[in-house]
Amino acid sequence: LSPASHVSLSPQGYTSFWNDCISSGLRGGILIELALRGRIQLEPLTARKKRLLDRKVHLKSDAPTGDILLDETLRHIKATEPAETVQTWIELLTGETWNPFKLQYQLRNVRERIAKNLVEKGILTTEKQNFLLFDMTTHPVSNAAEKQRLLKRLQEGVLERWAGDPHRMDRRTLALLVLAHSSDVLENAFSSLTDERYEAAMNRTKEVLDADPEVEAAKNRGTEMIWAILAAFNKA
């Protein structure tokens, strides 16, 4: 996904203290991005392993992507034997594991590193803001056009370009929809719409999110990782 889609910022430029979903949502986005770039895939469907969450994540190519977080994740996946499932990888990358031998898989300071990357690209800027007892580094949006481009892409995907079938939706738009839902920021993405359009967008989004990931993934192998991420968050 484009770098700007990895982080959801408030107007003040800081991520919510109360949103615990963003962290795992970001890791899900990393797995989807690696799949879209042809670096990883789910193991082939077999009689014993039919469910998305039972199938392991396999390395398809270890060619570097040029993105630090993506390449760090790729190295972890390459070095792991036996292979792990999508749900396990999200838990490992967020550090939500009780196994002390697996702690090295945690991706640390992901929000900060993504924000720094976006600052370097001119999409965010860096400021200090006072929060009562302490100062906090914030990253207000400096390139509003890039943020609006992403919002417009998501909004148009479920409004103007809506075809009633998630498989006729662009894969990255489908991924944005799933990840915004998983990170609990989807309503914010539609907040600028009129009441009528907001209701239409939410209803159509619900159609996609309520679909059976197993059935939808079977229709298009190119979207398996996206539906696997949704299945993992649905189970969580």
Steps between C-alpha positions, in 0.01 A plus 500: 500500500616855454696627803231749594247220538701344780420763761181669609556834666267732680481861379755587769748249361514231765354151503235429760614364836175306519518318167671166569402372155737718301811307601376161381332666201835638387657153521212360298570769242865396482403138427252610232759728339756219486240276336403768246868544415538127437730430797274271707195282447279255686595136462294313238152388587488133604236259627638535853563873485203668342445792740694820444615513862633142487725564202858613562665810358766392251785701354459554127796732441758650735584786263525822709215747463698808597270564797663444841193358676400277209853363464532443875178297494615313191822395678299369796272295274795363305683392818200332665473121499243360517291764327228688694142600420373852428344532845820383670709745299283793607541391863876458461555830320300693763678322784182333624662168579586323824784310337832665602672336202269685261549853634761579236226506237333809643514802272584785735400867480298441184284814528803718566697348212210537258448860612870574446477348152200719419684808632787420262250474214352840586159360597533572873698748703633484856392720791509499878165527676432541871265250666456633854791329675724415208601597149428262215640486150215521249490468124235727345416446135690747282387354166122505531463404134651155562266434792200614295609277211486194726167599651356566155624162376330320787179703476471461123569128530175450691299775333569607140689183404290259700411187301347295782784248477827531697684317221428782260661738747866592455710281733663793676165668555366175646809480721451861616142419592595190699790672676300814586238271655765293682661818637164644610533817288248421227229735627753785503576433134135561411433783747520776236214349295143624510265294717350322200835413344643404840218252556543355150878465551460329838231261369711398202806464718301273729418279201871450438602454863215259573590279204650159572879538454535131409246527218636831370864388506411191297358722225827688446838362610650847458306625804563206737726693736251788527217263595731309735577825686126572529440145627774547761348822630149354495622216719682738733 
